[in-house]
Amino acid sequence: MVKNIWDGLLSFLCAAVTVMLCGVPIWCSHLAITYGIVPAWIYGVLGVFGFLAILLTFDFLRKAIKGIAPLNERRR
């Protein structure tokens, strides 16, 4: 029981770290496009990167709800 709670907490922390590690570059790139530092086609790359970040975040949150560790596929 305690292992499942701990594994869920670890998965939630991984979800939070994923949001931070992917969200900050996306936001900074958006600002760079807004100020004309980089071309607008970078939005396509940001879209793919953001989509993958959302998939990772939702997978970690699913594991957190079920009490599964981030690197495992099933409960211990």
SELO-100289 format. One line per field, with one value per residue (C-alpha): residue number from 1; residue in one letter; x, y, z. Coordinates in Angstrom, 1 decimal. Each point is the difference from the previous one (the first is absolute). Layout:
REM residues N
resi = NUM ...
resn = A ...
xx = X ...
yy = Y ...
zz = Z ...
This chain:
REM residues 76
resi = 1 2 3 4 5 6 7 8 9 10 11 12 13 14 15 16 17 18 19 20 21 22 23 24 25 26 27 28 29 30 31 32 33 34 35 36 37 38 39 40 41 42 43 44 45 46 47 48 49 50 51 52 53 54 55 56 57 58 59 60 61 62 63 64 65 66 67 68 69 70 71 72 73 74 75 76
resn = M V K N I W D G L L S F L C A A V T V M L C G V P I W C S H L A I T Y G I V P A W I Y G V L G V F G F L A I L L T F D F L R K A I K G I A P L N E R R R
xx = 0.0 2.7 2.0 -3.0 -0.3 3.7 0.0 -3.0 1.7 3.1 -2.1 -1.7 3.4 1.1 -3.1 0.8 3.6 -1.1 -2.3 2.8 2.7 -2.2 -2.1 2.8 1.7 -3.4 -0.9 3.5 -0.2 -3.4 1.4 2.9 -2.4 -2.2 3.0 1.3 3.2 -0.9 -2.3 -3.6 0.4 1.5 -3.6 -0.3 3.0 -1.5 -3.3 1.6 2.1 -3.1 -2.0 2.7 0.2 -3.7 0.1 2.8 -1.7 -3.3 1.8 1.7 -3.2 -1.8 2.8 -0.3 -3.7 0.6 2.9 2.6 3.6 1.2 2.3 -2.3 -2.9 -1.9 -0.3 2.6
yy = 0.0 2.5 -1.1 0.9 3.5 0.6 -1.2 2.2 3.0 -0.7 -0.1 3.2 1.7 -1.3 1.5 3.4 -0.1 -0.9 3.1 2.2 -1.4 0.2 3.0 2.5 -0.6 0.2 3.3 1.5 -1.1 1.6 3.2 -0.2 -0.4 2.9 2.4 -1.1 -1.7 -3.3 -0.8 -0.9 -3.5 -1.0 -0.2 -3.3 -1.4 1.4 -1.7 -3.4 0.6 1.1 -3.0 -2.4 1.9 -0.3 -3.8 -0.5 2.1 -1.9 -3.3 1.0 1.2 -3.2 -2.0 2.4 -0.7 -3.8 0.0 -1.2 1.1 2.2 -2.6 -3.0 -1.3 -1.7 0.4 -1.7
zz = 0.0 0.9 -3.1 -2.2 1.6 -0.3 -3.7 -0.7 1.6 -2.2 -3.1 0.9 0.6 -3.4 -1.6 1.7 -1.2 -3.5 -0.1 1.3 -2.3 -3.1 0.8 0.6 -3.4 -1.7 1.6 -0.6 -3.6 -0.4 1.4 -2.4 -2.9 1.3 0.1 -3.4 1.1 -1.7 -3.0 0.4 -1.4 3.4 1.2 -1.9 2.0 3.2 -0.8 -0.3 3.1 2.0 -1.2 1.2 3.3 0.5 -0.7 2.5 2.6 -0.3 0.1 3.2 1.5 -1.0 1.8 3.0 0.3 -0.2 2.4 -2.6 0.1 -2.9 -1.5 0.6 -2.1 2.9 3.7 2.2
